[in-house]
Amino acid sequence: MTNLATLLTNASATAGDHAAIRISGQALTYRQLHGLAAQVAGSLRAAGVEPGDRVALILPNVPAYPVTFWGALLAGATVVPMNPLLKRGEIEYFFGDSGAKVAFVWPDFVGEAQAGAASTGTQVIPCTPLGPVEGALPSGTPLAEPTPREDQDTAVILYTSGTTGRPKGAELTNANLRLNAQRSSSAILEIHPEDVLLGALPLFHVFGLTVGLLAATNVGASLAIIPRFDPAVAIETINTEKVSLFLGVPTMYAAILHHPDAATMDSSSLRACASGGSAMPLEVMRAFEEKFGCIIMEGYGLSETSPVASFNLPDRPRKPGTIGVSIPGCEMRCVDLEGNEVPVGEVGEIAIRGDNVMKGYWRKPEATAEAIPDGWFRTGDLATMDDEGYFTIVDRKKDLILRGGMNVYPREVEELLYTHPDVLEAAVVGIPDELLGEQIGAAVALRPGSTTTPEDLIEWSKERIAAYKYPRSVWIVNELPKGPTGKILRREVHAPSD
């Protein structure tokens, strides 16, 4: 029996009185969490949910999330995490594509969920902070022991962001997630039961789910959650809960670094920070480490890889600016268009093979075959690998700008812009150009009170980067578009129309 829920039952047995979830000064122990999840599992079974049926979650970071997540897994169901900010048309697609039988939904989102469920038959179950509203599901005998499942049975279907076309559901198995969580907690972050992890990442996202909830549960550590990321709340949580491990994306680190409350943040409890989701600007990394005396370890992964594939591992030298080396159980290499490995130091697409790679895309065999043509998952990310096996992300394959036949990687230009003292955030994109094919454009958010102009930034960049790389067009924005984890979304950055 290899149901992923054994992580919870083991933690309940060995660390039952230890805080599993902390929020707003309150705590839920592992024994209490297990008991509530067992009740949910029994109710799901009484409602006709059988092993393999899909159960959707439309919840923010509240205790109801782990309660219903573990409850669904105890019942043998497959969990479908969903962004609470989705609208009815998007929800209808997720419900319909996954075939979700039941959806646990936070009260604020019930209206949209019910509208989305009208054509799919999905049963919408409103939730309180600790789980389903009483009476919304039939009562059943609590299922405290995990329903038998196999390693290769799908535990979670995580829908990708859908940079092109409709989102696809990555099928992550019990083994995918269990092994990735165990390696995240042992080989990567070296989590101990006394650690407190900051759960600022949304649990519906693979980073927050695996490296946060699952890795903490694996060793019986505490996860201090906040419903939605806010730098002031994050700083307060670090202070009051004595957070020892901060998991975040680069924009979270930048937001905390530049927040007025940063001056009152007590970082003495922080022993390590982990960053993923997108490339960490070196200037942000250096400034955060210097201000708070805490090392940031950068890693890399995707929904399709459960997610962690590489990391700056604690037993090897850290190389700032890299995403580290491949983790145990995972192989990575850089390949050309034909799938051949490129020489050390040359740019290629990252390909991944290992026990962290998804089973496939839900009910999409053609898309699966395209993504994993030869046993190696093609990530769409361009990188180089040095002679010690450290990878450095160059850019997304789809974000590459081709200017007059010359390759321009947006990240390189962004890294330069981040070194300007007035730049808070930057996103570089290609702009159609009749003569050159594409031209370099940059959307920039400035620090409050700055008087720097677009023309200033263009001239400043021109002096510091090759002529074909500097942005010919710069426009100032209040803030850049971001995804649910705070990752800047280049695909939603567009040059202003004349």
PEDA-V629349 format. One line per field, one symbol per residue. psi: psi as a letter, one per 30 degrees, with the letter a starting at -180 (. if undefined). Layout:
# PEDA-V629349
psi: ???
This chain:
# PEDA-V629349
psi: jgkfffeeeeeeefhegkkekkkhflkjleeeeeeeeeeeeeeeefggklkflkjkkikailffeeeeeeeeeefglkkjkkkfgkleeeeeeeeeefhkekkkkkefgeeeeeeffeffgkjkjlklfgakkkfflkklkkjfkkkkllegkkekjjklfhfkakkkjkjkleeeeeeeeeeefdfdfhklefkjkjifkkffkeeeeefdeeeeeegglkjjlkekkkeeeeeeeeeefhkfkkkllefeeeeeegkefffgkjgffjflkkkaelkjkeeeeeeeeeefhkkkkkakllefgffkelljkfglkkjkflgalklkgkkklklaffgkkllkflklkkkkkagfkleakjhieeeeeeeifgfkkjfgkkllkafggkkjkelkeffkkjjhfkkkjeeeeeeeeffkffkelkkklkkkkeefeklklkkkklkkfkgkleeeeeeeeefglkeffkkfkkkklelkklaffgkkjefgkkkkk.
